[in-house]
Amino acid sequence: MSGIFKKIQKSIAYRTDKNFWLKEKFNQNYQNYLDSGATTEEAYQELVQLYVATNGKFNEEYNAKLKKSNPPLPVAQSLKGVPGNFTNDDFKKVNATLNQNGYVHFDAKLSKELCDKLTQFALNTPSLIPPTYKEPVIYNPENPVAEIYKFNAQSLINNADIQQLITDPVLINFARNYFGCEPIFDFPAMWWSTAFKKEASSEAAQLFHFDLDRIKWLKVFFYINEVTLDNGPHCYIEGSHKVNAKPAEILNRGYVRVPDADLAPYYKPDAFKTVCGEAGSMFMGDTKCWHKGTPLKKGHRLVLEIEYTSSMFGANYPKMEVSNASQTFKGFCANNKTFATNLHFKK
């Protein structure tokens, strides 16, 4: 009887939850996503509403379900990758830091050769600028015409150097440990930030905000050029990714940008972190943390970002079309179907 009684108690508690009907609708829409492979706008907005209403608890509860349906694969006792050599104990320490702080910084850096290659790619590949993001332009460092230049994800996914970073075994295992399930590669992103505007730009994500494209995700950032206090370092509020770590008064505004002054009363000054670094510096974070880029005083900043996720449910971005895959990348994806869920290889 005790087991039945506990189930009844749980059922009663669930039904008295003020978000009960919103969760019921979400569950129905999530099943529709599983059946169709696409997230409706209604379902995505329900995810946002539930994150705000529960101060992040709903996302963690739902990710726990994903752990059961998509258990992590076993890995070797140690792995070697771009961030360095990591044993199982090293991975546990990184995961503990990530869970506690929301971000992890690495001593290792991308090689100068790779940074130079990615810089040349970014100087010779068309990108898109506000306000329309429709007309491709080549970035001219001597004459910037916008505060941000964003590269199309399709051009990035077909770059062999970026493909190699995406399949780095250490980075993938960081995500595997953080999600507790097999990670999916979501998308790559790269952009120039410039000093075209001196004040904070919402377009360039230079006001504090949190991301919410998926249920749970992990982003890896690479500074391709040196980043100082003058040219737009990444900032975040340590630990603000946790459940109940955001002030309800601010969170109730919804999925919006927030001025620094509005958040300062709620967190200790030493929780506000600024990430400067040499060319090739790398760090990763759960960008449910409040974060932003700093307005540039001079120069520019080139950042490469790759994202792993525990589920593709969420914002409906186009599937990655791969037409120029290295044999290594193609082989890795063929042997890791879950990882390659969001990738379509053209024949």
N, C-alpha and C positions, 0 to 999 in steps of 0.2 A: 504493500500500500504506500510505503514511503516514496517509492519511485514515481508512482502515479500522482501522489500529492504534490511532489516537486514540479512535475510537468504542469499541473493545474495552476500552481502558484506562478510559474513562469509565464503561462498563457495569460493569466489575469494581469500580471505586471506589464506584459507587452501591450495588452489592449488598453490599459490606462495611460500608456505613453501618448503624450499630446501629438507626437509625430506618427502615430500608428498608421493612419490612412495614407500619409505621404510615403511611408515605407512600403505599404502594400502596393501602391501604384508603382513605386520604384522597382519592387520585385517583379511585377508583371512586365514592366518595360525592360528590365534586365533579361528576362527570359526571351522577350522579343528580339533583343540584341543577339542573344546566343543563337536564335533561330535564323536571323537575317544577316548577321555580321555588321550591322550598322546601328548606331545610336541615334535615336530621334532627338530633336531639340528639346522636346518635353522631358525626356528621360535625363538628358544632360542637366537641364535646369533643376530637376529634382535632386540630382547629386549635389549641386551647388547649395540648394536650400537645406539639404540635410547636413551638409558640412557646417554651414553657418548655425543651424538650429542646435546641433550637438557639440559645437566647438571642436570638430574633428573626430569625435568618437565614432561616428557612423562609418567613416572611411576605414578605420582600423578594424572595426567589427566585420566589415565586408571583405577586407583583405584576408582576414582569418579564414573565411570560407574558401578563398582562392588557394590557400595553402593546402587544403584538403583535396581539391580537385586537380591541382597541378604541383605535386610535390617536387622538391629540388632534386636534381641529379647528383650522384656522388662525384666528388672530385679528388684529385691526387692530394697527397699529404702536403705538397708545396707547389706553388705556381710562380712562373716568371712572366712579367709583363712590363708595360711602359712605366708603371709606378714603382717597379722594383721586384724583388723576390719576397714572397709572402708564404709563411707556413700557416697551418691551421690556427695556431695561437695568435699569429699576427692578424689574421682575418677576424678573429674574435675581438681583438682589441680595437680594430678599425670599426667594427660593427657597434661595439659598445660606445665609442666616441660619437659615431653617427647618430645613434639613438638618443644620446644625452644632449649633444650640441646641435645636431642638424647638419653639420658640415665637418669635413675632414680635409686637411691640407697635406700635400706630399712634398718631400724634399727633392724627389726626382723631377727632371724636366725633360720636355721634348728636345731632341737634338737641334742644334743650330741649322743643320741641313734641312730637317723637316720643316722648321719654322720658316726658313727661306722659301722652300717650295710652296708652302701654303700661302705665304705672303704674295708670291708671284701669281698664284692662282687667283687670289682675291683682287689683285691689281689688274687682271686681264679678263675676268669673268663678269658679265653684266649682273647688276644687282638692282633691287627695287627700293624706291624712296617714297616717303610720305609727300602729299596726303593720299595719293591714289594707289601707290604700289603697283602701278600698271605698266609704266614705260621703263624698260630696262636701260640702265646707265652704267658706264664704267666710272668707278671712283677715281677722282683726281685729287691727290693729297694737297696739291697747290691751290685748288679751287673747289672746296666742298660746297655743295648746294643744298645739303640737308643734314640734319643732326644724326641720322642713322641710314645705313645702306644694308639692306637685308638680302642674303643670297637665297635663291630658290633651292629647296631641299632636294629636288631632283638632280640638280647639277652637283650637289655635294655628295649624294649617295653613289654617284658614278665616278667619284674620285678615288683612285686606288689607295692613296695614303690615308684617306678618311676611312675607307673600308677596313684597312688594317687596324686602325684605332678602335673601330666599332667592335671588332671581334677579339680584342685583347682579352685573354683569359682571366687576368686579374680583375679588370674592370667588371667583367661579366659576373665574376664570383662575388665581388662587393655587392652587386645588385641582388644576386641569388640569396645571399645571407640576409640582406636587409628586408627583402620581401618574404623570405621563407618559402619561396616557390621558384620555379624556373622563370627567368626574366625574358621579356620580349623586347626586341629593339624597336623603339618608337620612331625617332626621327633624328637627323642631324640639323644643326643650325649654325650659321656663321654670319657675323655682321661687323661692319665698321661703325664705331661711334666717333663723332667729330665734335669740334668746338664751334660748329656753325651757329648754335644758340648758346648763350651764356647762362640762361636760367634752366631750371629743371624742366625736362620735356616728358610728358606722359607717353608720347609716341616712342621715345627711346627708353621707356621703363625707368625713368630717373626719379620716380616717387615710390615710396614703400608700397609693396603689394605682396600678395602670395599667389602662387600658381594653383590651378585646380583643373587641369585638363583630364586627369585620370583619377583612379581610385587611390593608387599608390605608385610612386615613381622615384627615380633617382637621376640627377643630372650631373654630368662630368664637364667641367669647364677647363679650357686651355687658353692661356694668354699667349697669343702668337707674337706680339711685340711686348716690350717692357711696359709695365703699367705702374705709374707713380700716383701720388696724390693729385697731380695736375691733369692727368688724362683719363679720368673716369674709372677708378677702382670699383669693384663690386663691393657692396655693403650688405650685411644681414644682421638680424637680431638673434643672437645665439639662443637656442632652445625654444624658439617660438613656433616650431613645427609640432610640438607636443599637443596631445589632447588637453583642452582647457587652458592652453597657454596664451590665448588671445583675449584681450579685454572685450567683454560682450558689448559694451557701448560702441566700440569701433567695429566689431564683427557684424553687428546688426545693420551697418551701412550696406552690407552685401559685398559683392566681388568688385571692389573699387580701389583706386589709388588713394593713398593716405599721406598727408604732409608729415614731415619729421616731428614737428611740434606736437602733433596729436598723439604720437606714440611715446614720446619722451617721458611723460608722467608714469607710465605703466611698467617700465623696465629700468633696471640698474644701468648706469652709464657704461660699465664695462661689458654689458651684453651687446652693445652696438659695435660690430666688428667691421673693419675695413681691410680688404684684401688687395695689397699691392704685390708685385712680383716681377721677376725678370722674364724675358722672353722664354717661352716654353713652360712656364709655371703651370701647375695643374692642381685643381681641387674639385671636390664633389659635394653636392648638397641635396637635401630634401627641401625643395623650394616652396613647401608649405610654410617655411620660415618667412617672416617678413623680410623682404630683400629689395634691392634697387641697384641701379648704376648711378654713379656720381656725375653730375654735369661736368663736362670737360672745360678746363681753363685754356688749354692749348693742346696742339698735337691731335693724335687720334689713338684709337684702341681697336685692335682686331681680336675677336674672341671666336673660338670654335666651341660648340657645345654638342654633346650627344646625350640622348635620353633613353633610359631603359624603364620598362613599366611591368607591372604584374598583370595587367589586363588592358586590352585596347578599348574597353568601354570608356566613353567620354566624348571629348570634342572630335567631330568628324573631319579629320584631315584626309587628303587623298592618300591612297596606298602608295608606298615607295616603288617607283618603276625603275628597275635596274637593267640597263641595256649595255653597260660597259663594266662587267664584273671580272676581277682577277680570278684565276682558277682557284686560288686559295680561298677567296671569299665565297665563291660559288659552292665549293666543296664543303666549307664549314656550314653554310646555310642548308645545304642538302642533308647534312647529318644532324642538324639541330632545328627541327621543324618548328618547335615552339618559339625559339629565338627569332626565326624568320617569318613569323605570322604576318607581319606588316610589309613584307617585301614580295614583289612580283617580278620574276625574272623574264624578260622578253627573250623569245627564241630568235 
